[in-house]
Amino acid sequence: MSQPAGQHTVRQHNRALVLRQVADAPRQSRAQLALATGLTRATVSGLVDELLVAELLAELSPDRGSRGRPGSPLILNANGPAGLGVEVNVDYISACVLDLTGQIRARQTELVDNRLTTPAAGVDRAIRLAQRVRADAEADGLTVVGASIGVAGLVDSVGVLRRAPNLPGWQSVDLGGAFGDAMRLPVTVDNEANLAALAQLWFGESPQPRDFVLVSGEIGVGAGVVLDGQLYRGVHGHAGELGHVVVDPAGPSCGCGANGCLEQVAGQEAMLVKAGVVAERGVISTGLAAPDGAVAELHRRAAAGDARTRQALGDAGTALGIAIAGFINVVDVPVVLLGGLYARLGEWLVAPISAELDRRVVSREWAPVEVGVSGLGSDACVRGAAATVINALIESG
Amino acid sequence: MSQPAGQHTVRQHNRALVLRQVADAPRQSRAQLALATGLTRATVSGLVDELLVAELLAELSPDRGSRGRPGSPLILNANGPAGLGVEVNVDYISACVLDLTGQIRARQTELVDNRLTTPAAGVDRAIRLAQRVRADAEADGLTVVGASIGVAGLVDSVGVLRRAPNLPGWQSVDLGGAFGDAMRLPVTVDNEANLAALAQLWFGESPQPRDFVLVSGEIGVGAGVVLDGQLYRGVHGHAGELGHVVVDPAGPSCGCGANGCLEQVAGQEAMLVKAGVVAERGVISTGLAAPDGAVAELHRRAAAGDARTRQALGDAGTALGIAIAGFINVVDVPVVLLGGLYARLGEWLVAPISAELDRRVVSREWAPVEVGVSGLGSDACVRGAAATVINALIESG
């Protein structure tokens, strides 16, 4: 006979409470957990035993330094269940595994140009990368229990990539189904900027603000909006498409079907062409993931003071500032963080962005906007993806 | 001796529950209210007696048509406490009183040009208007218990107008203090587009969506954003400043200090000048509130098919569409409603706005955006303002 539903729910709730408590403050004893949660010591002990068996918690040897009867400090098990994060972007794919404590335990990135592949071939390659990274983590003693896929496009609620403006052939691609079938794991799919913003919220340097927009630049430009410590997704889950805000109504045409969109003026390829680093758009592996690629060259030229490069970055910063000012005027968030490519080029982008915000944000005089650079680098999306698996595991107890 | 705090809070909570129940479904008896709320009949009877004494509820004569012992149907008291709403806009001021049932019981609008007055004189005039409307309502047997002021500018959390881009001298104007002192009432202050959006949520035609943006045009352009049935205010309360989203980086300078803002391209004065109805900006009482003003002439010319007017409205619609598409790409709401001046001109604005959304919203293919016209007219802000007073009264029990 199974337990009544109510009992089961209460027990699961309390397991999650204990697990979250250990995640937030490791090395507590059972007695300390009982105090912190308000549960009885007997209840806590039973739950902890279950969590040890499930390999979600681990026990350290008793702390002899404390007074009275020593309790065994409890920590999240860094060698138990783990989360797999995958990123499918325009010019690279990436995967990583995080253990329960949030440490990266395996990671690989591969330069590709998904504009030149069919969705089936591109997804297959990403699955193979993910399987290699999973195998690395499992060889290290971890058990991958779920995966989350970040993709540079718009995703529906059942894990289907509806549209990726920078990957013209990739429409209605069932990423959730493909990864789930191949890897035999529960899989969720989200926009890459959303996952990067979650990574920022969870792993950003202290003091990490709870209201911010993370503007991620790669070939496409996306934004993840966090309000009061929660990702803001919008009614259909498509919020944050900052790359398709118009900054120049007479500007160049965009893969989304419109023209003058921010990413056509301030995206990676627009900057590279304008700086003269590449002659035209669509060059393979130019991006942030390529250590000796065109973005590295752009950075070198900017650092060396090359006038054309500095002008290209200044223009991109101005366009970004116009779009971000509009965003802040309608959404009213106090912090802008630059991610991905924009973080790497932040030295030359923050000033022109700030100048536009100082001109254009109507509440600027008494509600100034802070513009900063994310420290997470190009790992943000995969880390955020893997961490959603971990967090869901902890929340469900 | 006063009651313990806990008891007091519970009683107030239950009073509010009963009052909200009557507001949502009038003409229930005490017995029906007990069933609906889960409270005992004795508790409900006690609370109803208090609410009758406070004149929040009224009792109709017993309904003889029903079986068993007849109960007296209860309704909100339409002749008891009332809410005062005031709007201070650029070229008109307006006030109205709503009774508890949400009916307008007194209303006046006055054409002014607040650009030509000092804040002190402008506020004084608005207070005098509000006092006349209050006197009308009180002569009708109502008791005004609070006021809410809507203003075409950015308001802080303590009722100070920080800045009104279309009223250059109006900075740091303590509207809450001025109205509160003069009228001896509790006063709240909010942005006029926010209050108009609340009016739309509460009084809009059924089926009223619970996720929408109301784009209000007058001399300035503002937006009220409603997400899941709640007004979205942003971190500092300044969300929805759509009028200052850039639609033309090379466009005309704006009162906010920037240039190319939507309201300089698609606001009332831009349309009037472009259509040739007025020769230049800044004419007194041109607006929606003036029945024989320039906006009425604009409407006549558009209806008569005047090519220059139609072109001016088409251009304004395109600019609005560009700004709204950007808004939807970042905030992801499915419904746009046009308010104020834009509602009156909706016949010629909806098509060019929709055309831009069809080109520019990246999720358009599977998440289409509906563009409609608010039926509330130019009363939306004052009705929303007065209704916030009423709603606060009902919520507090």
Interface residues (C-beta under 8 A of the other chain):
Chain A: L154 D156 R162 R163 P165 D211 A223 V225 L227 R233 G234 V235 H236 G237 H238 A239 G240 E241 L242 H244 V245 V246 V247 D248 P249 C256 G257 A258 C261 I322 A323 A325 G326 F327 N329 V330 V331 D332 V333 P334 R359 R360 V362 S363 E365 W366 A367
Chain B: L154 D156 R162 R163 P165 D211 A223 V225 L227 R233 G234 V235 H236 G237 H238 A239 G240 E241 L242 H244 V245 V246 V247 D248 P249 C256 G257 A258 C261 I322 A323 A325 G326 F327 N329 V330 V331 D332 V333 P334 R359 R360 V362 S363 E365 W366 A367
